[in-house]
Amino acid sequence: MIRKLLLLLVVITILQNTSYSQGAEIYGNCFYRSTTETIVVRLALSNPTGSNQGQMRLMGMRFGFQYNADQVTYEGYYSYMTGLNDGSYLPFIGPDTQAGGADIDPNLFSGTGLRTAPILNPNGTSKIMTVRYINRSTADCDNGLGIPAGTTAILLDIFFKLKNPGVRPPSYYHLTDPDYGFGDPQFIAQFFDKQNGGHTASLTDSYKEIGVTAIREGNSNNPYQPFDISDCDNQNYNPITIGKDDVNFITPINGVLSGKAIDATVQDKDNHVLVNWKSEYNQLVDYFEVQRKEGNGEFKTIGLVMSKEGNEAVQYEFKDKITARDVEPSYRIKVINNDKIITYSDVKKIRLGSEQSISVKVFPNPSSENIRINLPAVENGSMFVCRMYSTEGRIVKVSNVSAANPSVDIRSLSVGSYFMELYNPKSGKRFYTQFSKQ
């Protein structure tokens, strides 16, 4: 069970004559991506209620982080904040310089980019932490990141790698333990506590190698908090107040804040089954696999759909042209995320109509060498494309048939049952039947 986490910057100083148009909650996560041997710190912002219009507009924020360069290296970051990178930055946040030199707050660190961080347990020790910032903002109202009411937006992934994995592997820092996260002892990362000094906070134990800060003072002069824009014409920038004291831990184990497929539907069309779904956290999705099973069989992937651009919900569809009659196939969407986390949609089952299955017959059935197809009378003058499918939905043979040549050689097929689809390219009609190879 994930334990209650360290309080992050719990004091909100409300300044007189300052208006706050929004309320939000901070989410954080730190997990290990084994495929690239990368530590990922993920930050997100939730809009539990939204403004009167139901949507907040994130215009900018400074993300502060520190790390012990003796044990980890900084590998860069990835921003999900589409639009918060144009040339007109909020003046009090500044451009995105990523780190170092002028990006360091001289009031705190004299521009050196390093600080000595004491460790509470054990006492009397310290670590030299490299201090960096990532600044993301815009002064263009059209570029603000919209977060609708009741939704959460991923903001940033910050990447690190272990310098000495042979001596201190991921398990040493509990990165592979799903019960560990920010605020837990012997975990590699922590949020700095406002009451403990903010940027100058102490490390809670000797395992801490990474610190993340997001100051929430309700102070329009402090860039280390999310900012909303309430009046674009007058450049009235307001802090987005944080309404929840605890840092919420995002766990990748159960798929929270991973890309998902929702609202899946299946429809029986004339010549295919149409599978529809919407994405949630679309920006985190690499691609989708459409899967189908029949009866008590296993789900098989029948198609791939690559993700589209965009952070909002995106509509997707897939046409399953196999469409075997007299069966009840089940469909689901397998979602492969950028960080290789996998989630699944709900399973949708459909009963396909059988009207067309009696339109054509084959004989002999079963057969071991050839089958003859009784083509529909109204279509006798046409050429058909004949596709044969295994029970797993895999195409095993394609040929052309017509009234002049209605037979198909099936000697190359393995013993078993097969579905057949006959397609007339001129009329667009499709007919279906089944047969067995013995």
Order of alpha helices (4+ residues) and beta strands (2+ residues): beta-beta-beta-beta-alpha-beta-beta-beta-beta-beta-beta-beta-beta-beta-beta-beta-beta-beta-beta-beta-beta-beta-beta-beta-beta-beta-beta-beta-beta-beta
